[in-house]
Amino acid sequence: MKEKRIWLICLMVLGAAAVLLGLSRLLWTGAPDELVRALGVMILITLPVFAFTTVRLFSGKNNPK
């Protein structure tokens, strides 16, 4: 149950960061560099956690038959 919650939080953070990055590039011609860097760092931190929890959730050991 804990892994599902972590996975869901990571998914929401990645989605929000992608939307904010896309909107900042679309609406502002010169998006602030600090915003782009902060979103990039947030994505780089969240992505490995998301990948690890995805593997743990969908591995054969975790799901009883």
All heavy atoms as TSV, in Angstrom:
chain	resi	resn	atom	element	x	y	z
A	1	MET	N	N	0.822	-1.196	0.000
A	1	MET	CA	C	0.000	0.000	0.000
A	1	MET	C	C	0.864	1.257	0.000
A	1	MET	O	O	0.530	2.233	-0.647
A	1	MET	CB	C	-0.920	-0.041	1.224
A	1	MET	CG	C	-1.997	0.965	1.161
A	1	MET	SD	S	-3.024	0.620	-0.264
A	1	MET	CE	C	-4.507	1.352	0.223
A	2	LYS	N	N	1.960	1.199	0.721
A	2	LYS	CA	C	2.853	2.354	0.795
A	2	LYS	C	C	3.488	2.638	-0.565
A	2	LYS	O	O	3.640	3.792	-0.955
A	2	LYS	CB	C	3.922	2.079	1.843
A	2	LYS	CG	C	4.850	3.223	2.092
A	2	LYS	CD	C	5.842	2.872	3.179
A	2	LYS	CE	C	6.818	3.995	3.398
A	2	LYS	NZ	N	7.819	3.658	4.379
A	3	GLU	N	N	3.830	1.565	-1.297
A	3	GLU	CA	C	4.450	1.753	-2.607
A	3	GLU	C	C	3.472	2.368	-3.605
A	3	GLU	O	O	3.873	3.178	-4.437
A	3	GLU	CB	C	4.963	0.417	-3.130
A	3	GLU	CG	C	6.152	-0.101	-2.355
A	3	GLU	CD	C	6.487	-1.531	-2.708
A	3	GLU	OE1	O	5.645	-2.212	-3.320
A	3	GLU	OE2	O	7.592	-1.949	-2.354
A	4	LYS	N	N	2.207	1.992	-3.508
A	4	LYS	CA	C	1.210	2.582	-4.403
A	4	LYS	C	C	1.070	4.079	-4.163
A	4	LYS	O	O	0.917	4.857	-5.100
A	4	LYS	CB	C	-0.148	1.907	-4.208
A	4	LYS	CG	C	-0.353	0.693	-5.021
A	4	LYS	CD	C	-1.789	0.255	-4.944
A	4	LYS	CE	C	-2.020	-0.901	-5.880
A	4	LYS	NZ	N	-3.403	-1.343	-5.872
A	5	ARG	N	N	1.128	4.467	-2.891
A	5	ARG	CA	C	1.004	5.882	-2.561
A	5	ARG	C	C	2.218	6.669	-3.081
A	5	ARG	O	O	2.068	7.760	-3.637
A	5	ARG	CB	C	0.872	6.048	-1.051
A	5	ARG	CG	C	0.572	7.471	-0.658
A	5	ARG	CD	C	0.160	7.566	0.761
A	5	ARG	NE	N	-1.116	6.848	0.897
A	5	ARG	CZ	C	-1.717	6.633	2.036
A	5	ARG	NH1	N	-1.178	7.038	3.149
A	5	ARG	NH2	N	-2.869	6.013	2.084
A	6	ILE	N	N	3.417	6.114	-2.917
A	6	ILE	CA	C	4.630	6.769	-3.420
A	6	ILE	C	C	4.567	6.869	-4.936
A	6	ILE	O	O	4.913	7.903	-5.522
A	6	ILE	CB	C	5.887	6.009	-2.954
A	6	ILE	CG1	C	6.042	6.120	-1.445
A	6	ILE	CG2	C	7.132	6.538	-3.648
A	6	ILE	CD1	C	7.125	5.238	-0.867
A	7	TRP	N	N	4.117	5.784	-5.587
A	7	TRP	CA	C	4.018	5.763	-7.041
A	7	TRP	C	C	3.044	6.824	-7.528
A	7	TRP	O	O	3.312	7.541	-8.496
A	7	TRP	CB	C	3.571	4.371	-7.486
A	7	TRP	CG	C	3.537	4.181	-8.960
A	7	TRP	CD1	C	4.592	3.937	-9.776
A	7	TRP	CD2	C	2.382	4.225	-9.802
A	7	TRP	NE1	N	4.153	3.817	-11.070
A	7	TRP	CE2	C	2.814	3.987	-11.111
A	7	TRP	CE3	C	1.034	4.428	-9.556
A	7	TRP	CZ2	C	1.927	3.955	-12.182
A	7	TRP	CZ3	C	0.159	4.402	-10.619
A	7	TRP	CH2	C	0.615	4.163	-11.917
A	8	LEU	N	N	1.908	6.960	-6.852
A	8	LEU	CA	C	0.898	7.939	-7.232
A	8	LEU	C	C	1.403	9.367	-7.038
A	8	LEU	O	O	1.181	10.235	-7.896
A	8	LEU	CB	C	-0.382	7.716	-6.428
A	8	LEU	CG	C	-1.567	8.595	-6.766
A	8	LEU	CD1	C	-1.995	8.356	-8.203
A	8	LEU	CD2	C	-2.710	8.319	-5.829
A	9	ILE	N	N	2.098	9.611	-5.944
A	9	ILE	CA	C	2.646	10.947	-5.697
A	9	ILE	C	C	3.684	11.306	-6.760
A	9	ILE	O	O	3.692	12.422	-7.289
A	9	ILE	CB	C	3.235	11.032	-4.278
A	9	ILE	CG1	C	2.114	10.998	-3.243
A	9	ILE	CG2	C	4.084	12.284	-4.105
A	9	ILE	CD1	C	2.588	10.838	-1.820
A	10	CYS	N	N	4.554	10.358	-7.097
A	10	CYS	CA	C	5.557	10.605	-8.132
A	10	CYS	C	C	4.899	10.881	-9.480
A	10	CYS	O	O	5.338	11.764	-10.218
A	10	CYS	CB	C	6.504	9.421	-8.250
A	10	CYS	SG	S	7.650	9.253	-6.896
A	11	LEU	N	N	3.851	10.118	-9.791
A	11	LEU	CA	C	3.139	10.323	-11.046
A	11	LEU	C	C	2.516	11.711	-11.106
A	11	LEU	O	O	2.582	12.395	-12.137
A	11	LEU	CB	C	2.076	9.244	-11.216
A	11	LEU	CG	C	1.337	9.192	-12.541
A	11	LEU	CD1	C	2.306	8.880	-13.667
A	11	LEU	CD2	C	0.245	8.150	-12.494
A	12	MET	N	N	1.928	12.145	-10.008
A	12	MET	CA	C	1.324	13.470	-9.966
A	12	MET	C	C	2.373	14.571	-10.066
A	12	MET	O	O	2.167	15.576	-10.765
A	12	MET	CB	C	0.489	13.620	-8.706
A	12	MET	CG	C	-0.771	12.778	-8.736
A	12	MET	SD	S	-1.732	12.690	-7.225
A	12	MET	CE	C	-1.647	14.286	-6.533
A	13	VAL	N	N	3.505	14.406	-9.397
A	13	VAL	CA	C	4.577	15.404	-9.455
A	13	VAL	C	C	5.140	15.497	-10.870
A	13	VAL	O	O	5.361	16.598	-11.401
A	13	VAL	CB	C	5.683	15.080	-8.431
A	13	VAL	CG1	C	6.933	15.896	-8.684
A	13	VAL	CG2	C	5.176	15.302	-7.027
A	14	LEU	N	N	5.370	14.352	-11.504
A	14	LEU	CA	C	5.892	14.363	-12.875
A	14	LEU	C	C	4.898	15.004	-13.842
A	14	LEU	O	O	5.290	15.776	-14.724
A	14	LEU	CB	C	6.219	12.944	-13.326
A	14	LEU	CG	C	7.464	12.323	-12.714
A	14	LEU	CD1	C	7.557	10.852	-13.083
A	14	LEU	CD2	C	8.705	13.062	-13.148
A	15	GLY	N	N	3.631	14.694	-13.674
A	15	GLY	CA	C	2.613	15.296	-14.540
A	15	GLY	C	C	2.511	16.798	-14.354
A	15	GLY	O	O	2.431	17.552	-15.323
A	16	ALA	N	N	2.512	17.235	-13.104
A	16	ALA	CA	C	2.429	18.672	-12.823
A	16	ALA	C	C	3.649	19.409	-13.348
A	16	ALA	O	O	3.532	20.503	-13.920
A	16	ALA	CB	C	2.265	18.904	-11.330
A	17	ALA	N	N	4.824	18.828	-13.166
A	17	ALA	CA	C	6.047	19.473	-13.655
A	17	ALA	C	C	6.050	19.546	-15.173
A	17	ALA	O	O	6.465	20.565	-15.754
A	17	ALA	CB	C	7.273	18.716	-13.154
A	18	ALA	N	N	5.570	18.502	-15.829
A	18	ALA	CA	C	5.520	18.515	-17.292
A	18	ALA	C	C	4.536	19.566	-17.800
A	18	ALA	O	O	4.827	20.294	-18.761
A	18	ALA	CB	C	5.143	17.132	-17.809
A	19	VAL	N	N	3.389	19.665	-17.151
A	19	VAL	CA	C	2.399	20.666	-17.558
A	19	VAL	C	C	2.941	22.079	-17.326
A	19	VAL	O	O	2.821	22.951	-18.197
A	19	VAL	CB	C	1.071	20.443	-16.812
A	19	VAL	CG1	C	0.144	21.639	-16.958
A	19	VAL	CG2	C	0.392	19.192	-17.316
A	20	LEU	N	N	3.531	22.313	-16.167
A	20	LEU	CA	C	4.085	23.649	-15.884
A	20	LEU	C	C	5.212	24.011	-16.837
A	20	LEU	O	O	5.306	25.153	-17.297
A	20	LEU	CB	C	4.574	23.716	-14.440
A	20	LEU	CG	C	3.492	23.777	-13.378
A	20	LEU	CD1	C	4.120	23.674	-11.991
A	20	LEU	CD2	C	2.710	25.063	-13.513
A	21	LEU	N	N	6.065	23.041	-17.147
A	21	LEU	CA	C	7.157	23.311	-18.078
A	21	LEU	C	C	6.616	23.595	-19.475
A	21	LEU	O	O	7.082	24.518	-20.152
A	21	LEU	CB	C	8.119	22.127	-18.100
A	21	LEU	CG	C	9.440	22.308	-18.807
A	21	LEU	CD1	C	10.215	23.472	-18.195
A	21	LEU	CD2	C	10.254	21.044	-18.748
A	22	GLY	N	N	5.630	22.830	-19.893
A	22	GLY	CA	C	5.027	23.065	-21.202
A	22	GLY	C	C	4.319	24.404	-21.288
A	22	GLY	O	O	4.451	25.126	-22.274
A	23	LEU	N	N	3.567	24.748	-20.245
A	23	LEU	CA	C	2.878	26.042	-20.249
A	23	LEU	C	C	3.845	27.216	-20.183
A	23	LEU	O	O	3.611	28.248	-20.806
A	23	LEU	CB	C	1.894	26.109	-19.086
A	23	LEU	CG	C	0.613	25.302	-19.249
A	23	LEU	CD1	C	-0.221	25.393	-17.987
A	23	LEU	CD2	C	-0.176	25.785	-20.454
A	24	SER	N	N	4.916	27.048	-19.422
A	24	SER	CA	C	5.878	28.152	-19.329
A	24	SER	C	C	6.566	28.384	-20.665
A	24	SER	O	O	6.838	29.525	-21.040
A	24	SER	CB	C	6.908	27.879	-18.244
A	24	SER	OG	O	7.787	26.843	-18.630
A	25	ARG	N	N	6.822	27.324	-21.392
A	25	ARG	CA	C	7.445	27.480	-22.716
A	25	ARG	C	C	6.443	28.006	-23.742
A	25	ARG	O	O	6.821	28.715	-24.663
A	25	ARG	CB	C	8.009	26.141	-23.198
A	25	ARG	CG	C	9.160	25.636	-22.409
A	25	ARG	CD	C	10.363	26.488	-22.645
A	25	ARG	NE	N	11.501	25.960	-21.918
A	25	ARG	CZ	C	12.731	26.271	-22.174
A	25	ARG	NH1	N	13.010	27.131	-23.133
A	25	ARG	NH2	N	13.702	25.773	-21.461
A	26	LEU	N	N	5.190	27.625	-23.575
A	26	LEU	CA	C	4.170	28.016	-24.544
A	26	LEU	C	C	3.729	29.467	-24.342
A	26	LEU	O	O	3.575	30.224	-25.309
A	26	LEU	CB	C	2.959	27.086	-24.416
A	26	LEU	CG	C	1.815	27.290	-25.401
A	26	LEU	CD1	C	2.289	26.964	-26.815
A	26	LEU	CD2	C	0.646	26.409	-25.025
A	27	LEU	N	N	3.515	29.873	-23.095
A	27	LEU	CA	C	2.950	31.193	-22.826
A	27	LEU	C	C	3.989	32.301	-22.737
A	27	LEU	O	O	3.714	33.432	-23.112
A	27	LEU	CB	C	2.135	31.147	-21.532
A	27	LEU	CG	C	0.928	30.211	-21.555
A	27	LEU	CD1	C	0.247	30.206	-20.200
A	27	LEU	CD2	C	-0.044	30.622	-22.638
A	28	TRP	N	N	5.160	31.972	-22.200
A	28	TRP	CA	C	6.198	32.992	-22.057
A	28	TRP	C	C	7.270	32.755	-23.098
A	28	TRP	O	O	7.781	31.652	-23.247
A	28	TRP	CB	C	6.854	32.937	-20.685
A	28	TRP	CG	C	5.938	33.229	-19.544
A	28	TRP	CD1	C	4.840	34.011	-19.557
A	28	TRP	CD2	C	6.053	32.732	-18.217
A	28	TRP	NE1	N	4.252	34.041	-18.330
A	28	TRP	CE2	C	4.980	33.265	-17.494
A	28	TRP	CE3	C	6.953	31.887	-17.584
A	28	TRP	CZ2	C	4.795	32.991	-16.152
A	28	TRP	CZ3	C	6.762	31.615	-16.251
A	28	TRP	CH2	C	5.697	32.162	-15.548
A	29	THR	N	N	7.631	33.829	-23.798
A	29	THR	CA	C	8.703	33.678	-24.783
A	29	THR	C	C	10.046	33.494	-24.085
A	29	THR	O	O	10.872	32.726	-24.528
A	29	THR	CB	C	8.766	34.900	-25.718
A	29	THR	OG1	O	8.900	36.077	-24.940
A	29	THR	CG2	C	7.526	34.982	-26.567
A	30	GLY	N	N	10.234	34.182	-22.981
A	30	GLY	CA	C	11.461	34.029	-22.223
A	30	GLY	C	C	11.145	33.532	-20.823
A	30	GLY	O	O	11.051	34.321	-19.884
A	31	ALA	N	N	10.938	32.237	-20.681
A	31	ALA	CA	C	10.627	31.674	-19.369
A	31	ALA	C	C	11.816	31.893	-18.442
A	31	ALA	O	O	12.968	31.770	-18.864
A	31	ALA	CB	C	10.322	30.193	-19.490
A	32	PRO	N	N	11.557	32.241	-17.197
A	32	PRO	CA	C	12.661	32.464	-16.261
A	32	PRO	C	C	13.532	31.213	-16.126
A	32	PRO	O	O	13.026	30.091	-16.010
A	32	PRO	CB	C	11.962	32.769	-14.946
A	32	PRO	CG	C	10.582	33.164	-15.305
A	32	PRO	CD	C	10.260	32.469	-16.589
A	33	ASP	N	N	14.810	31.417	-16.172
A	33	ASP	CA	C	15.753	30.308	-16.118
A	33	ASP	C	C	15.642	29.543	-14.800
A	33	ASP	O	O	15.787	28.322	-14.782
A	33	ASP	CB	C	17.171	30.840	-16.306
A	33	ASP	CG	C	18.183	29.731	-16.507
A	33	ASP	OD1	O	17.884	28.803	-17.286
A	33	ASP	OD2	O	19.261	29.790	-15.887
A	34	GLU	N	N	15.367	30.256	-13.715
A	34	GLU	CA	C	15.248	29.597	-12.415
A	34	GLU	C	C	14.071	28.622	-12.391
A	34	GLU	O	O	14.144	27.549	-11.802
A	34	GLU	CB	C	15.088	30.625	-11.295
A	34	GLU	CG	C	16.305	31.496	-11.077
A	34	GLU	CD	C	16.377	32.671	-12.035
A	34	GLU	OE1	O	15.349	33.004	-12.666
A	34	GLU	OE2	O	17.468	33.248	-12.166
A	35	LEU	N	N	12.966	29.002	-13.043
A	35	LEU	CA	C	11.792	28.137	-13.106
A	35	LEU	C	C	12.087	26.866	-13.893
A	35	LEU	O	O	11.759	25.757	-13.452
A	35	LEU	CB	C	10.616	28.883	-13.755
A	35	LEU	CG	C	9.360	28.060	-14.001
A	35	LEU	CD1	C	8.664	27.764	-12.679
A	35	LEU	CD2	C	8.442	28.782	-14.945
A	36	VAL	N	N	12.728	27.017	-15.018
A	36	VAL	CA	C	13.047	25.863	-15.858
A	36	VAL	C	C	14.019	24.939	-15.131
A	36	VAL	O	O	13.856	23.716	-15.139
A	36	VAL	CB	C	13.627	26.330	-17.209
A	36	VAL	CG1	C	14.100	25.155	-18.032
A	36	VAL	CG2	C	12.596	27.136	-17.974
A	37	ARG	N	N	15.006	25.499	-14.469
A	37	ARG	CA	C	15.974	24.676	-13.737
A	37	ARG	C	C	15.334	23.972	-12.556
A	37	ARG	O	O	15.618	22.803	-12.293
A	37	ARG	CB	C	17.139	25.533	-13.254
A	37	ARG	CG	C	18.074	25.923	-14.356
A	37	ARG	CD	C	19.180	26.806	-13.818
A	37	ARG	NE	N	19.969	27.328	-14.881
A	37	ARG	CZ	C	21.228	26.973	-15.088
A	37	ARG	NH1	N	21.814	26.120	-14.284
A	37	ARG	NH2	N	21.903	27.498	-16.084
A	38	ALA	N	N	14.462	24.664	-11.824
A	38	ALA	CA	C	13.796	24.053	-10.673
A	38	ALA	C	C	12.894	22.892	-11.115
A	38	ALA	O	O	12.888	21.830	-10.485
A	38	ALA	CB	C	12.980	25.095	-9.918
A	39	LEU	N	N	12.148	23.089	-12.189
A	39	LEU	CA	C	11.313	22.008	-12.696
A	39	LEU	C	C	12.153	20.838	-13.208
A	39	LEU	O	O	11.798	19.672	-13.012
A	39	LEU	CB	C	10.390	22.519	-13.803
A	39	LEU	CG	C	9.275	23.447	-13.343
A	39	LEU	CD1	C	8.544	24.021	-14.545
A	39	LEU	CD2	C	8.313	22.717	-12.447
A	40	GLY	N	N	13.263	21.142	-13.833
A	40	GLY	CA	C	14.158	20.086	-14.312
A	40	GLY	C	C	14.748	19.272	-13.172
A	40	GLY	O	O	14.818	18.042	-13.232
A	41	VAL	N	N	15.165	19.955	-12.120
A	41	VAL	CA	C	15.710	19.252	-10.955
A	41	VAL	C	C	14.625	18.409	-10.294
A	41	VAL	O	O	14.872	17.266	-9.881
A	41	VAL	CB	C	16.329	20.259	-9.963
A	41	VAL	CG1	C	16.618	19.617	-8.637
A	41	VAL	CG2	C	17.593	20.859	-10.549
A	42	MET	N	N	13.424	18.941	-10.200
A	42	MET	CA	C	12.322	18.191	-9.608
A	42	MET	C	C	12.027	16.928	-10.420
A	42	MET	O	O	11.800	15.851	-9.860
A	42	MET	CB	C	11.069	19.074	-9.525
A	42	MET	CG	C	9.942	18.439	-8.784
A	42	MET	SD	S	8.565	19.520	-8.379
A	42	MET	CE	C	8.301	20.468	-9.835
A	43	ILE	N	N	12.067	17.031	-11.734
A	43	ILE	CA	C	11.843	15.868	-12.587
A	43	ILE	C	C	12.976	14.865	-12.426
A	43	ILE	O	O	12.739	13.652	-12.332
A	43	ILE	CB	C	11.679	16.303	-14.056
A	43	ILE	CG1	C	10.352	17.031	-14.242
A	43	ILE	CG2	C	11.764	15.111	-15.001
A	43	ILE	CD1	C	10.176	17.663	-15.606
A	44	LEU	N	N	14.211	15.344	-12.378
A	44	LEU	CA	C	15.351	14.435	-12.249
A	44	LEU	C	C	15.372	13.709	-10.910
A	44	LEU	O	O	15.863	12.583	-10.812
A	44	LEU	CB	C	16.658	15.201	-12.440
A	44	LEU	CG	C	16.985	15.585	-13.876
A	44	LEU	CD1	C	18.248	16.428	-13.915
A	44	LEU	CD2	C	17.143	14.346	-14.741
A	45	ILE	N	N	14.848	14.313	-9.878
A	45	ILE	CA	C	14.785	13.658	-8.574
A	45	ILE	C	C	13.634	12.658	-8.539
A	45	ILE	O	O	13.761	11.552	-8.001
A	45	ILE	CB	C	14.641	14.700	-7.446
A	45	ILE	CG1	C	15.940	15.486	-7.299
A	45	ILE	CG2	C	14.262	14.051	-6.129
A	45	ILE	CD1	C	15.838	16.673	-6.381
A	46	THR	N	N	12.511	13.012	-9.120
A	46	THR	CA	C	11.312	12.178	-9.042
A	46	THR	C	C	11.372	10.969	-9.969
A	46	THR	O	O	10.844	9.909	-9.636
A	46	THR	CB	C	10.072	13.018	-9.374
A	46	THR	OG1	O	10.081	14.195	-8.578
A	46	THR	CG2	C	8.798	12.264	-9.110
A	47	LEU	N	N	12.012	11.091	-11.107
A	47	LEU	CA	C	12.001	10.023	-12.097
A	47	LEU	C	C	12.619	8.713	-11.607
A	47	LEU	O	O	12.019	7.649	-11.813
A	47	LEU	CB	C	12.685	10.510	-13.372
A	47	LEU	CG	C	12.357	9.775	-14.649
A	47	LEU	CD1	C	10.867	9.790	-14.896
A	47	LEU	CD2	C	13.081	10.415	-15.802
A	48	PRO	N	N	13.779	8.698	-10.946
A	48	PRO	CA	C	14.304	7.418	-10.452
A	48	PRO	C	C	13.423	6.783	-9.377
A	48	PRO	O	O	13.282	5.551	-9.328
A	48	PRO	CB	C	15.672	7.765	-9.878
A	48	PRO	CG	C	16.027	9.074	-10.416
A	48	PRO	CD	C	14.753	9.762	-10.763
A	49	VAL	N	N	12.824	7.609	-8.526
A	49	VAL	CA	C	11.923	7.080	-7.495
A	49	VAL	C	C	10.707	6.447	-8.166
A	49	VAL	O	O	10.258	5.359	-7.776
A	49	VAL	CB	C	11.501	8.194	-6.516
A	49	VAL	CG1	C	10.504	7.683	-5.502
A	49	VAL	CG2	C	12.713	8.797	-5.838
A	50	PHE	N	N	10.181	7.102	-9.179
A	50	PHE	CA	C	9.040	6.569	-9.919
A	50	PHE	C	C	9.395	5.245	-10.594
A	50	PHE	O	O	8.618	4.284	-10.541
A	50	PHE	CB	C	8.575	7.601	-10.952
A	50	PHE	CG	C	7.428	7.151	-11.791
A	50	PHE	CD1	C	6.154	7.077	-11.257
A	50	PHE	CD2	C	7.599	6.808	-13.121
A	50	PHE	CE1	C	5.080	6.666	-12.028
A	50	PHE	CE2	C	6.534	6.404	-13.891
A	50	PHE	CZ	C	5.277	6.337	-13.346
A	51	ALA	N	N	10.559	5.176	-11.220
A	51	ALA	CA	C	10.975	3.945	-11.895
A	51	ALA	C	C	11.160	2.808	-10.891
A	51	ALA	O	O	10.739	1.670	-11.141
A	51	ALA	CB	C	12.262	4.191	-12.660
A	52	PHE	N	N	11.782	3.091	-9.764
A	52	PHE	CA	C	12.013	2.063	-8.749
A	52	PHE	C	C	10.701	1.525	-8.185
A	52	PHE	O	O	10.520	0.312	-8.058
A	52	PHE	CB	C	12.887	2.633	-7.625
A	52	PHE	CG	C	13.161	1.654	-6.535
A	52	PHE	CD1	C	14.061	0.620	-6.728
A	52	PHE	CD2	C	12.513	1.762	-5.316
A	52	PHE	CE1	C	14.316	-0.291	-5.717
A	52	PHE	CE2	C	12.762	0.852	-4.303
A	52	PHE	CZ	C	13.664	-0.176	-4.511
A	53	THR	N	N	9.779	2.420	-7.862
A	53	THR	CA	C	8.509	1.957	-7.301
A	53	THR	C	C	7.660	1.231	-8.359
A	53	THR	O	O	6.917	0.324	-8.017
A	53	THR	CB	C	7.700	3.114	-6.700
A	53	THR	OG1	O	7.532	4.140	-7.667
A	53	THR	CG2	C	8.366	3.658	-5.466
A	54	THR	N	N	7.785	1.623	-9.633
A	54	THR	CA	C	7.083	0.919	-10.693
A	54	THR	C	C	7.572	-0.519	-10.798
A	54	THR	O	O	6.775	-1.453	-10.903
A	54	THR	CB	C	7.264	1.643	-12.041
A	54	THR	OG1	O	6.769	2.971	-11.924
A	54	THR	CG2	C	6.529	0.925	-13.153
A	55	VAL	N	N	8.872	-0.706	-10.747
A	55	VAL	CA	C	9.432	-2.052	-10.812
A	55	VAL	C	C	9.008	-2.855	-9.592
A	55	VAL	O	O	8.637	-4.031	-9.704
A	55	VAL	CB	C	10.974	-1.995	-10.938
A	55	VAL	CG1	C	11.596	-3.357	-10.748
A	55	VAL	CG2	C	11.363	-1.410	-12.283
A	56	ARG	N	N	9.028	-2.254	-8.426
A	56	ARG	CA	C	8.625	-2.963	-7.205
A	56	ARG	C	C	7.135	-3.332	-7.233
A	56	ARG	O	O	6.750	-4.392	-6.770
A	56	ARG	CB	C	8.888	-2.104	-5.967
A	56	ARG	CG	C	10.321	-1.898	-5.601
A	56	ARG	CD	C	10.919	-3.064	-4.846
A	56	ARG	NE	N	10.190	-3.449	-3.665
A	56	ARG	CZ	C	10.576	-3.222	-2.426
A	56	ARG	NH1	N	11.682	-2.570	-2.187
A	56	ARG	NH2	N	9.842	-3.650	-1.410
A	57	LEU	N	N	6.303	-2.441	-7.764
A	57	LEU	CA	C	4.862	-2.701	-7.808
A	57	LEU	C	C	4.514	-3.832	-8.764
A	57	LEU	O	O	3.657	-4.664	-8.471
A	57	LEU	CB	C	4.105	-1.449	-8.232
A	57	LEU	CG	C	3.677	-0.503	-7.131
A	57	LEU	CD1	C	3.028	0.732	-7.732
A	57	LEU	CD2	C	2.717	-1.170	-6.180
A	58	PHE	N	N	5.138	-3.853	-9.916
A	58	PHE	CA	C	4.738	-4.781	-10.954
A	58	PHE	C	C	5.657	-5.987	-11.079
A	58	PHE	O	O	5.586	-6.704	-12.078
A	58	PHE	CB	C	4.617	-4.047	-12.293
A	58	PHE	CG	C	3.555	-2.995	-12.262
A	58	PHE	CD1	C	3.882	-1.650	-12.329
A	58	PHE	CD2	C	2.226	-3.341	-12.143
A	58	PHE	CE1	C	2.904	-0.678	-12.297
A	58	PHE	CE2	C	1.229	-2.373	-12.105
A	58	PHE	CZ	C	1.579	-1.038	-12.184
A	59	SER	N	N	6.512	-6.205	-10.102
A	59	SER	CA	C	7.346	-7.411	-10.131
A	59	SER	C	C	6.512	-8.607	-9.701
A	59	SER	O	O	5.517	-8.482	-9.004
A	59	SER	CB	C	8.557	-7.233	-9.225
A	59	SER	OG	O	8.155	-7.186	-7.877
A	60	GLY	N	N	6.929	-9.762	-10.078
A	60	GLY	CA	C	6.184	-10.984	-9.785
A	60	GLY	C	C	6.203	-11.345	-8.314
A	60	GLY	O	O	5.289	-11.993	-7.809
A	61	LYS	N	N	7.242	-10.946	-7.572
A	61	LYS	CA	C	7.350	-11.304	-6.163
A	61	LYS	C	C	6.295	-10.598	-5.317
A	61	LYS	O	O	5.835	-11.133	-4.329
A	61	LYS	CB	C	8.732	-10.927	-5.624
A	61	LYS	CG	C	9.870	-11.707	-6.240
A	61	LYS	CD	C	11.178	-11.316	-5.609
A	61	LYS	CE	C	11.575	-9.941	-6.070
A	61	LYS	NZ	N	12.880	-9.517	-5.603
A	62	ASN	N	N	5.931	-9.420	-5.710
A	62	ASN	CA	C	5.039	-8.590	-4.902
A	62	ASN	C	C	3.576	-8.966	-5.057
A	62	ASN	O	O	2.774	-8.712	-4.175
A	62	ASN	CB	C	5.228	-7.118	-5.292
A	62	ASN	CG	C	5.314	-6.230	-4.088
A	62	ASN	OD1	O	5.345	-6.706	-2.972
A	62	ASN	ND2	N	5.342	-4.952	-4.334
A	63	ASN	N	N	3.212	-9.554	-6.186
A	63	ASN	CA	C	1.805	-9.857	-6.457
A	63	ASN	C	C	1.511	-11.320	-6.193
A	63	ASN	O	O	1.931	-12.194	-6.942
A	63	ASN	CB	C	1.472	-9.532	-7.917
A	63	ASN	CG	C	1.646	-8.058	-8.218
A	63	ASN	OD1	O	1.467	-7.237	-7.343
A	63	ASN	ND2	N	2.008	-7.746	-9.455
A	64	PRO	N	N	0.762	-11.641	-5.137
A	64	PRO	CA	C	0.436	-13.050	-4.880
A	64	PRO	C	C	-0.596	-13.564	-5.881
A	64	PRO	O	O	-1.458	-12.831	-6.332
A	64	PRO	CB	C	-0.152	-13.011	-3.464
A	64	PRO	CG	C	-0.632	-11.626	-3.278
A	64	PRO	CD	C	0.246	-10.745	-4.128
A	65	LYS	N	N	-0.491	-14.853	-6.201
A	65	LYS	CA	C	-1.410	-15.439	-7.178
A	65	LYS	C	C	-2.610	-16.024	-6.526
A	65	LYS	O	O	-2.691	-16.501	-5.510
A	65	LYS	CB	C	-0.688	-16.506	-7.985
A	65	LYS	CG	C	0.346	-15.898	-8.898
A	65	LYS	CD	C	0.985	-16.971	-9.735
A	65	LYS	CE	C	2.011	-16.335	-10.655
A	65	LYS	NZ	N	2.655	-17.296	-11.480
